[in-house]
Amino acid sequence: MTGAKRIAVVSAGLSDPSSTRLLADRLLQAVSSEMLERGVVVEARVFELRDLAHDITNAMLTGFAPPALAEANGYVTGADALIAVTPVFSTSYSGLFKSWVDVLDREAIEGTPVLLGATAGTARHSLAIDYVMRPLFTYLHAEPVSTGVFAASDDWGQGADRVAPLQKRIDRAARELADRLVGGSPAPRADPYAPETYLGGGDSFADLLAR
């Protein structure tokens, strides 16, 4: 095992429990598993912005962060990576999420790899990650990974695996963040579309054509 990597997780869910926190936890779990396969332990802390809402408001009004907010922002600043998840309202990140960003030091996450996540009631908001979240973190000179993970209400219910299963998106994003942090590759995974096994029974396309 190599030295541990610190990951800060910020969840902007407003309810308790929330689908936003649920997504944040699953992203962290996937990243931790991916890193462990590469011989790296993850140290992580999860911050619920709803618990810091009053401190965020006070920081906006006074220009000074109260102790709890200062501690959270300090951990984010010193982390090796950030997982940031927000609910989407009116096609954009929540006001609480943006207010937290506004009281975060402008250079706090410069060069930091970031895994972006968002939740909403319907898939109509799925482009919010690329149209509003990614530009925000690019402005902060962070380095968002290519895959953002959006979860609508249907992704949690029955039949959620019909198209683009949520877990597959989570796993892909986790691999990209692990690549940014440590590089290398985990143990090889079986290719579900390998010609020799895709059709079942060990038949390859060549086998079928030869019949």
N, C-alpha and C positions, 0 to 999 in steps of 0.2 A: 504493500500500500504506500502511495505517495502522500504528501501533505494534503490536509483537508482544504476544501474550497468553501468559502462563505457565500451563501445565497440569501438575499433579502427577498421576501415575498410581501407584496402590498396588495391587499384586497379592499376594494371600495364598495362592497356590498352594503346595503342599507338595512336589511332585515337580519334576523338571527333565529335560525340559520338562513343562509342565502345561497343561491346557486352560484353566485360569484365566488364565495369562499370555497364551495365544493369544487369548482373548477380550479381554483388556486391550489387546493390541496392535491388534486390529481396531477396537476402539472409538476408540483414539487416532488411527488412520489415517483413520477416517471423520470424526472431528471436525476433524482437520487439513485434510482435503480440503474440508469444508464451510466452514471459516473462510477458506481460500484463495480460494474462490469469492466470498467477500464482501470480499476485499482485505485480509485480516488473516493475518499469519504467526503460527504457533504455535511457542513454545519449550516443550519438554516434557522431563521426566525420569521414568523408570519406576523404582519402588522395589519390589524383591522382599522381602516380609517374612520369607521363609525365611532370607535372608541376614542379617537383623537380629534373628533369634529370640533369640539369647543376650543381645544388648543390651536387647531388650524385657524379658526376664526380669530382668536386672540393674536396669533402671530401676524395675520393680515392687518389687523388694526393697530398693533403696537410696533411691529417690525422685529419682535423678539419671540423666539420659540420657547414655550414653557418646557419644563424638564422632560416630560414624557415624550413630547414631540421631538425635542432636541435629541433624545436618545435614539428614537426611531430613525430620524434623518441621519444621525451619525452612523448607525449600522448600515443604512443604505449606501452612504458615501464610502464606507470602507469595505463593502461587499465586493466579491469577485464577479457576481452576476445578480441580475434583478429579474424577478417574475412579477409583472404588473397586470392586474386583472380588474376591469371595471364593468359595471352594468352600462348599457347603452340606453340613453333617453333622448328622444327627438333626434335620432341619427348621430349622436355624439356621446363622448364620455360624460360621466356624471359631473355635476358641479363640485361635489366633494372631492372627486379625483383631481379635477383641474385646480381646485384651491390648494390641495396638497402640493401639486407640482409648482404652483406659484410661490409657495413658501420654502421650497427646496432650493438650496444654493445652486446657482446657475452652472457651476462646474462640478456638482456632486457626482454625476454619473457620466461624465465625459469619458468616452472610450469603454464604457461598461457594456458587456453583452446583455441584452434584454429579451426576454420571452414575453410577448404580448398576448393577452387573453381578454375576451369580452363575452358578456352574456346579455340576452334579451329575450323577449317573449316569442319573437318570430325570426325566421332566417332573413327577413327583409333587411335587417340591420347588419348583416354579416360583413358588408364592405366597410363598416366603421373602423375596423382595425387598420386597414390600408389607407383610408381616406382621411382619418382624423388622428388616430393614435400614432401611427408610424411617422407622419410629419412632425408631430409634437416631440417625439423622442429623438428624431433626427436633428431638430432644432437645438436640442440639448446636447448634441454631439455624442449621444449614446449610440450603441450599435445593435439595433434590433435584428434578431435572426429572421430568416426568410419566411418561415411559417408562423403565422399568428393563429391562435386557436379560438374560434367562436363557437359558442354553445347556445342554441335556442332551447325553448322549453321542450320541444319534441326530442331533443338529444338525450333527455333524461328519462323519457317514458318508454312505454311498450312500442316495439317496432323501430327503435332508435337506430338500429344497425342496418337499416335498409339501404341507405346511400351514404357514402363517406362517413363511416362510423367515427364517433367522437374519439374513441381510444386510439384509433390509427392516426388521427391528426395530432393527438397529444404525444404519442410516441415519436412521430416524425419531428415535431418541434423540440422534444427533449433531446433527440440525437443531435440536432443542429446546435443547441446550446452547449451540449457536452463537447462537440467538435470545437466550438469557440474557446472553451475553458481548458481543455487538455489535449485535444486532437486525438489521433490514434483511432482505433476501431474496437468495438466490443466483439464478443464471439460471433462468428458468422451465423446469420439467420437463414433458415430455409426459404428459398424463393417459391412463393405459392403459385407462380406462373411458369415455373421451369417446365420446358416441353416434355421432359421425361416423366413428370408426375402430374401435370396440370389436368390431364384427361382422366386420371384415376387408373387404377389397376396396373400402373407401370407402363402404360402405352404411350409412346411418343408419337408426334405427328408423322414421323418417318414410318413407324410401325403401321399406322392407319393407312397411309398412302400405299404401302406395300401389299395390303390385303386385296 
